[in-house]
């Protein structure tokens, strides 16, 4: 089969999890013997069997793709929405119903109908399918949970033994959504060493400059963007992993930390509280002031040590691709995926 992948944000504008997801799924799908291509918007002769959107599929494109004979798959990233409180979701559900009744043209622009028009929905977090059904009436018979993965070689490398260091590690883009500054300020309050790995979207970004001003080489250590080999070394020697994101659709860095056997210090929000049901060593922290978080961070650090084996089961990108291919195969056979 031939699969065409589409994504609405160019990688040169914003790197991150979507880029990693697409690159790895495309690579592993080709390893499985399938033909893969990125969407060539300028090429009126491009053909394929499956059009797979990473992110919201425009409803007009879904209809056009069906007319051209494509089956359409949508991997919807509901990170912000799925991390709202039950009350916030209830209010949003009421607002959506009112918009559907009073402003149908806005419904079209927001492509809410895509949740029922596509041939299959894939969610990367176990909590998101239910939210999509509740808010957008997503077809549950076409919904699938296929979790994130990491490279098979990295899984093996992260399992190797290493002497324990004196630090926690945080791997993330240096950006407001990741709450990097909040974690750095808490680390300084607690006098707990945290090594930050990752890069900003732009070197002159104001948020990045605020973060680098907090780097003191003691509590806040910044390694920048490192090679996979160096990242594995740093993860293996860490005592634990910390991330205070406001929202995530899963998180590849959390999966890497789990593969290394690290205990997790994460935001007390749905993406973390219900997104890793198999986690054995997970401490949830309410988002508040740096001083309030510092106390919880100190408690976590005092008992944090790398364990033998994974914190929760982590699969390879090859296994992820096999599960996605099974969805493709099903809808091409005319079955409800």
C-alpha positions as CSV (number, residue, x, y, z in Angstrom):
1,X,0.0,0.0,0.0
2,X,1.0,3.6,-0.4
3,X,0.6,6.1,2.5
4,X,0.8,9.9,2.2
5,X,1.5,11.8,5.4
6,X,0.3,15.3,6.0
7,X,1.1,17.8,8.8
8,X,0.2,21.5,8.9
9,X,3.2,22.9,10.7
10,X,6.6,22.9,8.8
11,X,9.4,21.3,10.8
12,X,11.7,24.3,10.2
13,X,9.2,26.4,12.1
14,X,8.6,24.1,15.1
15,X,10.5,21.0,16.0
16,X,9.2,18.6,18.6
17,X,7.1,15.5,19.2
18,X,5.0,15.7,16.0
19,X,8.2,15.7,14.0
20,X,9.6,12.8,15.9
21,X,6.4,10.9,15.5
22,X,6.1,11.4,11.7
23,X,9.7,10.7,11.0
24,X,9.8,7.5,12.9
25,X,6.4,6.2,11.7
26,X,7.3,6.9,8.1
27,X,10.7,5.2,8.5
28,X,9.4,2.1,10.2
29,X,6.4,1.8,7.8
30,X,9.0,1.7,4.9
31,X,10.9,-1.0,6.8
32,X,7.7,-3.0,6.8
33,X,7.7,-2.8,3.0
34,X,5.1,0.0,2.5
35,X,5.5,3.0,0.2
36,X,5.5,6.3,2.1
37,X,5.6,9.9,1.0
38,X,5.0,13.3,2.6
39,X,2.1,15.2,1.1
40,X,3.3,17.2,-2.0
41,X,0.8,20.0,-2.0
42,X,2.1,21.3,-5.4
43,X,1.9,17.9,-7.2
44,X,-1.6,17.3,-8.7
45,X,-0.5,13.8,-9.8
46,X,0.4,12.4,-6.4
47,X,-1.4,9.2,-5.7
48,X,-1.9,6.9,-2.8
49,X,-4.2,4.6,-0.9
50,X,-4.1,6.2,2.6
51,X,-3.9,9.9,3.4
52,X,-2.8,10.1,7.1
53,X,-3.2,13.5,8.8
54,X,-1.1,14.2,11.9
55,X,-3.3,16.7,13.6
56,X,-6.8,17.9,12.6
57,X,-7.8,17.0,9.1
58,X,-9.6,19.8,7.3
59,X,-13.1,18.5,6.6
60,X,-13.0,19.8,3.0
61,X,-9.9,17.8,2.4
62,X,-11.4,14.7,3.8
63,X,-14.3,14.9,1.4
64,X,-11.9,15.6,-1.6
65,X,-9.7,12.7,-0.6
66,X,-12.6,10.4,-0.5
67,X,-13.7,11.5,-3.9
68,X,-10.1,10.7,-5.2
69,X,-10.3,7.2,-3.7
70,X,-8.2,7.8,-0.6
71,X,-9.0,6.3,2.8
72,X,-8.3,9.0,5.4
73,X,-6.7,8.5,8.8
74,X,-6.4,11.2,11.5
75,X,-4.0,11.1,14.4
76,X,-5.6,13.8,16.5
77,X,-3.4,15.5,19.1
78,X,-5.7,16.6,21.9
79,X,-3.1,17.5,24.4
80,X,-4.4,20.8,25.7
81,X,-8.1,19.8,25.5
82,X,-7.7,16.4,27.2
83,X,-5.8,18.0,30.1
84,X,-8.7,20.3,31.1
85,X,-10.7,19.6,34.3
86,X,-14.1,17.9,34.2
87,X,-15.8,21.2,34.8
88,X,-13.9,22.9,32.0
89,X,-14.8,20.1,29.6
90,X,-18.4,20.3,30.6
91,X,-18.4,24.0,29.8
92,X,-16.6,23.4,26.5
93,X,-19.2,20.7,25.6
94,X,-22.0,23.2,26.2
95,X,-20.3,25.9,24.1
96,X,-19.7,23.4,21.3
97,X,-23.4,22.6,21.2
98,X,-24.3,26.2,21.0
99,X,-21.8,26.9,18.2
100,X,-23.2,24.0,16.2
101,X,-26.6,25.4,16.5
102,X,-25.9,29.1,16.0
103,X,-22.7,29.3,13.9
104,X,-22.5,26.2,11.6
105,X,-20.0,28.0,9.3
106,X,-17.5,28.1,12.3
107,X,-18.0,24.3,12.7
108,X,-16.8,23.9,9.2
109,X,-13.8,26.1,9.7
110,X,-12.8,24.2,12.8
111,X,-13.3,20.8,11.1
112,X,-15.1,19.3,14.0
113,X,-17.0,17.0,11.6
114,X,-13.7,15.4,10.7
115,X,-14.0,13.3,13.8
116,X,-16.9,11.4,12.1
117,X,-15.9,11.7,8.5
118,X,-12.5,10.1,8.5
119,X,-12.1,6.3,8.1
120,X,-10.0,5.9,11.2
121,X,-9.0,7.9,14.3
122,X,-5.7,7.2,16.0
123,X,-4.9,8.6,19.5
124,X,-1.5,8.6,21.1
125,X,-2.7,8.9,24.7
126,X,-5.2,6.6,26.4
127,X,-7.3,9.5,27.7
128,X,-8.0,11.3,24.5
129,X,-10.5,9.0,22.6
130,X,-13.1,9.5,25.3
131,X,-12.7,13.3,25.3
132,X,-13.0,13.3,21.5
133,X,-16.2,11.3,21.7
134,X,-17.6,13.5,24.5
135,X,-16.9,16.8,22.8
136,X,-17.0,16.1,19.1
137,X,-19.0,12.9,18.9
138,X,-16.0,11.0,17.5
139,X,-17.0,7.5,16.2
140,X,-15.8,5.1,18.9
141,X,-15.9,2.2,16.4
142,X,-13.3,4.0,14.3
143,X,-11.1,5.1,17.3
144,X,-7.8,3.4,18.2
145,X,-5.2,4.0,20.9
146,X,-1.7,3.4,19.5
147,X,0.9,4.7,22.0
148,X,4.1,6.4,21.3
149,X,7.4,4.6,20.9
150,X,11.2,5.1,20.9
151,X,13.9,3.7,18.8
152,X,14.6,0.0,19.5
153,X,18.4,0.7,19.8
154,X,17.7,3.4,22.3
155,X,15.5,1.0,24.4
156,X,18.5,-1.3,24.6
157,X,21.0,1.4,25.3
158,X,18.8,2.9,28.1
159,X,18.7,-0.4,29.9
160,X,22.4,-0.6,30.3
161,X,23.8,-0.1,33.8
162,X,25.5,3.1,34.8
163,X,26.8,4.7,38.0
164,X,24.2,7.0,39.7
165,X,24.8,10.8,39.4
166,X,23.6,13.5,41.7
167,X,20.9,15.0,39.5
168,X,17.4,14.8,38.1
169,X,17.0,15.3,34.4
170,X,14.4,17.1,32.3
171,X,14.2,16.7,28.5
172,X,11.9,19.1,26.6
173,X,11.8,22.0,24.3
174,X,12.5,25.2,26.3
175,X,9.1,26.7,25.9
176,X,6.2,28.0,28.1
177,X,4.1,24.8,27.5
178,X,6.8,22.7,29.1
179,X,7.0,25.1,32.1
180,X,10.8,25.0,32.0
181,X,11.2,28.2,33.9
182,X,8.8,27.0,36.7
183,X,10.9,23.8,37.1
184,X,14.1,25.7,37.1
185,X,12.9,28.2,39.7
186,X,11.7,25.3,41.9
187,X,15.1,23.6,41.5
188,X,16.8,26.7,42.7
189,X,14.4,27.1,45.7
190,X,15.0,23.5,46.6
191,X,18.7,23.5,45.8
192,X,18.2,20.3,43.9
193,X,20.3,19.7,40.8
194,X,18.3,19.4,37.6
195,X,20.0,18.9,34.2
196,X,17.9,20.4,31.4
197,X,18.2,18.9,27.8
198,X,16.6,20.5,24.8
199,X,16.5,23.6,22.7
200,X,14.2,26.6,22.2
201,X,12.2,27.2,19.0
202,X,14.5,30.2,18.4
203,X,17.7,31.3,20.1
204,X,16.5,34.8,20.7
205,X,13.2,33.8,22.2
206,X,12.4,35.8,25.3
207,X,11.4,32.7,27.3
208,X,14.6,31.0,26.5
209,X,16.6,34.1,27.6
210,X,14.7,34.1,30.9
211,X,15.5,30.4,31.4
212,X,19.2,30.8,30.6
213,X,19.4,33.6,33.2
214,X,18.5,31.0,35.8
215,X,21.3,28.6,34.8
216,X,23.8,28.5,37.6
217,X,25.7,25.3,36.9
218,X,24.5,23.9,40.3
219,X,20.8,23.6,40.8
220,X,20.0,24.5,37.1
221,X,22.4,22.9,34.7
222,X,21.8,23.3,30.9
223,X,23.3,20.9,28.5
224,X,21.5,22.1,25.4
225,X,20.5,19.8,22.6
226,X,22.6,16.7,22.8
227,X,23.2,13.6,20.6
228,X,21.1,10.5,21.2
229,X,24.2,8.8,22.7
230,X,24.9,11.6,25.1
231,X,21.2,11.8,26.1
232,X,21.2,8.0,26.9
233,X,24.3,8.5,29.1
234,X,22.7,11.4,31.0
235,X,19.4,9.5,31.4
236,X,21.1,6.4,32.7
237,X,23.0,8.3,35.4
238,X,20.1,10.4,36.5
239,X,18.2,9.7,39.8
240,X,14.9,10.7,38.3
241,X,13.0,12.6,35.6
242,X,11.1,15.8,36.0
243,X,8.6,17.6,33.7
244,X,5.9,20.1,34.6
245,X,4.2,20.4,31.3
246,X,0.8,22.1,31.1
247,X,-0.3,19.4,28.6
248,X,1.0,16.6,26.5
249,X,-0.3,14.0,24.1
250,X,1.8,11.4,25.8
251,X,5.4,12.5,25.8
252,X,8.3,10.8,24.1
253,X,10.8,12.1,26.7
254,X,8.7,10.4,29.4
255,X,8.9,7.2,27.5
256,X,12.7,7.5,27.2
257,X,12.9,8.1,31.0
258,X,10.7,5.0,31.6
259,X,12.9,2.9,29.4
260,X,15.9,4.0,31.6
261,X,14.0,2.9,34.7
262,X,13.7,6.5,36.1
263,X,11.0,7.5,38.6
264,X,8.9,10.3,37.3
265,X,8.0,13.7,38.7
266,X,5.2,15.1,36.6
267,X,2.4,17.7,36.6
268,X,-0.7,16.7,38.5
269,X,-2.8,17.0,35.3
270,X,-4.8,14.4,33.3
271,X,-2.1,14.0,30.7
272,X,0.2,12.6,33.4
273,X,-2.2,11.4,36.1
274,X,-4.1,9.1,33.7
275,X,-1.8,8.9,30.7
276,X,0.6,6.4,32.1
277,X,-1.6,3.8,34.0
278,X,1.3,1.3,34.1
279,X,3.8,3.6,35.8
280,X,5.2,2.1,39.0
281,X,7.1,5.1,40.2
282,X,5.2,8.3,39.6
283,X,4.9,11.4,41.7
284,X,2.4,14.0,40.7
285,X,2.9,17.7,41.6
286,X,0.2,20.4,41.4
287,X,1.3,23.4,39.4
288,X,1.8,26.3,41.8
289,X,4.5,28.6,43.0
290,X,8.1,27.7,42.7
291,X,8.4,27.6,46.5
292,X,5.5,25.2,46.8
293,X,6.8,22.9,44.1
294,X,10.3,23.0,45.7
295,X,9.1,21.1,48.7
296,X,7.7,18.3,46.7
297,X,10.7,18.3,44.4
298,X,13.0,17.8,47.5
299,X,10.9,14.9,48.7
300,X,11.0,13.3,45.3
301,X,14.8,13.7,45.0
302,X,15.4,12.3,48.4
303,X,13.9,8.9,47.4
304,X,14.6,8.9,43.7
305,X,16.8,6.2,42.3
306,X,16.9,4.5,39.0
307,X,15.3,1.1,39.1
308,X,16.1,-2.1,37.1
309,X,13.6,-2.5,34.3
310,X,11.2,0.0,32.8
311,X,9.0,2.2,34.9
312,X,6.1,1.4,32.5
313,X,6.1,-0.7,29.3
314,X,7.7,1.1,26.4
315,X,7.4,-0.1,22.8
316,X,9.6,0.5,19.8
317,X,8.6,2.6,16.8
318,X,8.6,-0.6,14.8
319,X,5.9,-1.9,17.0
320,X,4.0,1.3,16.7
321,X,4.2,1.1,12.9
322,X,2.9,-2.4,12.9
323,X,-0.2,-1.4,14.9
324,X,-0.9,1.6,12.6
325,X,-0.4,-0.6,9.5
326,X,-3.1,-3.0,10.9
327,X,-5.5,0.0,11.0
328,X,-4.6,0.9,7.4
329,X,-5.1,-2.7,6.3
330,X,-8.5,-3.0,7.9
331,X,-10.0,0.1,6.3
332,X,-8.6,-0.8,2.9
333,X,-10.5,-4.0,3.2
334,X,-13.6,-2.0,3.7
335,X,-14.0,-2.8,7.4
336,X,-14.7,-0.3,10.2
337,X,-11.2,0.1,11.6
